[in-house]
Amino acid sequence: MEAAGIATMTVSVGLDITRLVRPPRTAFLNYPMGNETGRPGRADEQRVIVQKTLEAALSIKQAGEIVDLGMTMEGEAPGGGPWQDWVYTKEFRDSLMRSRSQIDGGKQ
């Protein structure tokens, strides 16, 4: 698409990976993977992320530039630690699957 003159924009929650891949334009936010456009059920948050991403797309002048949107997900892990230390654990995945099961009414 870029070769055809169509600008592309990536939203990233993995800054280290994004720096290695070097997409043409990137907006970064410090959220867990899978939440690049915000958390489920939080339409106001999602709108802010999309708006800031579009503004970042207009501001990028150089290929490979990463704009930090300045957004960090608030919250703590059970026990009071930072969410970053919890979201990639088996306990988190298990709790997520329980939450999804409740939303789906127990359907698997």
BAZAKE-666411 format. One line per field, with one value per residue (C-alpha): x, y, z; residue in one letter. Coordinates in steps of 0.05 Angstrom, whole numbers. Each point is the difference from the previous one (the first is absolute). Layout:
% residues N
x = (X, ...)
y = (Y, ...)
z = (Z, ...)
marnu = (A, ...)
This chain:
% residues 108
x = (0, 56, 32, -67, 1, -51, 25, -6, -2, 14, -24, 49, 2, 67, 52, 60, -30, -22, 71, 26, -54, 0, -68, -7, -42, -17, -40, 21, -40, 20, -57, -1, 3, -69, -21, 31, -65, -20, -34, -66, -61, 37, -25, 26, 70, -3, -21, 58, 50, -27, 0, 71, 22, -29, 33, 67, -8, -5, 61, 49, 49, 52, -7, 7, -20, -35, -46, -13, -73, 16, -52, 14, -54, -13, -11, 33, 9, -32, 44, 16, 57, 2, -45, 60, 27, -66, -31, 48, -7, -40, -42, -21, -18, -41, -38, -11, -30, -46, -22, -14, -38, -45, -12, -18, -47, 44, 2, 65)
y = (0, 48, -12, 21, 65, -22, 16, -55, 6, -52, 3, -37, -23, -34, 55, -47, -41, 62, 28, -64, -5, 75, 9, 66, 36, -23, 25, -33, -8, -37, -50, -76, -37, -7, 69, 42, 40, -2, -47, -34, 38, 66, 40, 67, -28, -32, 66, 37, -52, 3, 77, 4, -52, 41, 63, -38, -24, 73, 21, -54, 28, -56, -74, -45, 53, -23, 49, -16, 17, 10, -51, -52, -47, 11, -58, -51, -75, -40, 11, 71, -8, 35, -30, -9, -54, -38, 3, -50, -53, -65, 28, 59, -45, -44, 60, 28, -67, 0, 71, -20, -61, 44, 48, -57, -29, -61, -19, -30)
z = (0, 17, -68, -32, 40, 52, 70, 53, 75, 53, 72, 45, 72, -10, -5, -3, -56, -38, 2, -31, -54, -18, -31, -39, 53, 71, 59, 66, 64, 62, 3, 0, -67, -30, 25, -55, -9, 74, 47, -16, 21, 7, -60, 27, 8, -69, -32, 34, -25, -72, 1, 27, -51, -58, 27, 5, -72, -23, 41, -24, -50, -3, -16, 60, 50, 64, 36, 73, 13, 74, 21, 54, 24, 73, 46, 43, 1, 56, 60, -20, -50, -68, -53, -46, 47, -1, -70, -31, 53, 0, 58, -43, -59, 46, 29, -71, -22, 61, -17, -72, 23, 43, -57, -47, 52, 11, -74, -24)
marnu = (M, E, A, A, G, I, A, T, M, T, V, S, V, G, L, D, I, T, R, L, V, R, P, P, R, T, A, F, L, N, Y, P, M, G, N, E, T, G, R, P, G, R, A, D, E, Q, R, V, I, V, Q, K, T, L, E, A, A, L, S, I, K, Q, A, G, E, I, V, D, L, G, M, T, M, E, G, E, A, P, G, G, G, P, W, Q, D, W, V, Y, T, K, E, F, R, D, S, L, M, R, S, R, S, Q, I, D, G, G, K, Q)
